[in-house]
Every structure is written in structure tokens, then in C-alpha cells.
Amino acid sequence: MNGVKTLTLERIAEIKAFKNTDFSDCPVLTEEELKKMKPRHPEYFRPVKKAVQIRLDADVLAWFKAYGKGYQSRINAALRDVMLQTTERHE
């Protein structure tokens, strides 16, 4: 199934049981600590995609399309790199 793991009845029961766990002794994380956290199991992390309309210079779009299928994902990855670099400089 494309690497997507299915939930078994056993796993669902485990997740439901976890909701009753007492977290009162867990430390509160700061915003800085939360920003530094990375998913432990990235295979379960799926960012939310949102359809938008964007105007790009024709030559920029042609350059991304020249590498074939998946040009929108490559544009997204390039924008993410810029976002992360900008975020790191402002911390």
C-alpha cells in the first residue's frame, strides 16, 4: 500500500487507551523546544496540502517543468528550503 501502514484493531485499542493517560507529571515544553522537535516516525507525517493559484515567471516555471513530472513538488521543496533558511536566521 505505497508504504502506508494500516491501523489494526489492536493498534486502535492501544490509541484509545492512551487517551486516559495521566500527563500531570510531564514537563511543559517552551515554544523554542516545540519548534526544534522533529517527527520521530516521519513515515506517518503527511503535511497538509492546499491548492493555490500562483503567478510565476514563465522561465522559472519552464525550468521546473524541464525536469519532468513532479515540478509542483519541486517548487514546494524549493520554497520550503527558503522558508527554513529564513526561519533559522530569525531565531
N, C-alpha and C positions, 0 to 999 in steps of 0.2 A: 504493500500500500504506500508507495513513494516515501518510505521511511517514517510514516506517521504511525505512532503506536496507539492501538485501540485500548479503551478502558474496559477492563474486565469487571464483573460483578464484585469480585473480591477487592479490586482497587477502589471502586466506587464506595464500598462499605468502609474501607480504610479512610477515605477522604471525609466521609460523613462523620466518622468517629473523631477525626482530628478537630472538627469544629467545636467540640466540647472540652478542648484542652485549656487548662488554666495558664495564661500567659503573664500573670501578675508579677512574676519574678524575672521577666525578660527585660534587659536594658532598653531604654528608649534611644533610638538612633537619631543623630542630628541630620540635617539636610545635606551636609557635606558628605557624611558617611553613606547616606542613601544614594547620592549621585555617583559615588565610586563603585557601587555594587554592580556586579555583572551576573547574568543568569548562570546558575550552576549547571543547568541542562539546557543549553541553547537550542537543542532539537525540539523543545517544547515551546520555544519563544517564537511567536509569529507577530511581527509588527502589524498594526492596523494600517491598511492601505486606504487612501482616499483619492477618488477621481477628481482631478482638477484640470482646468484649461490654462495653459501657459504659452506665452509667446517667446519663441527662441529665434535667434538669428539663424537664417537659412543654412549658413555654412557650419554652424555649431551642430544643428540637427543632422545635417548631411554627414558630418564626421562621426557622430554616434551611430547613425544608421549604417555607415560603411562597414562596420564590424559585424553586421548581420542581426539576426533575431536577438531580442533581449535588450534593445537600445534603451527602452524606458527604465529598465532595471539598472543599466549602466549610468544613466543620468541621475537616478535616485542615489546610487552609490557615490557618485562624484559630489552631489550636493551634501550627502551625509558626511563625507570626508571634510568638506569645507566647514560644515556645522560643528563637527567635533574639534577641528583645529581652532576655530573661533572660540568655542566654549573653554578649551584648555587655556587659552591666552587670557581669558577674563576671570579665571579662578584665583 
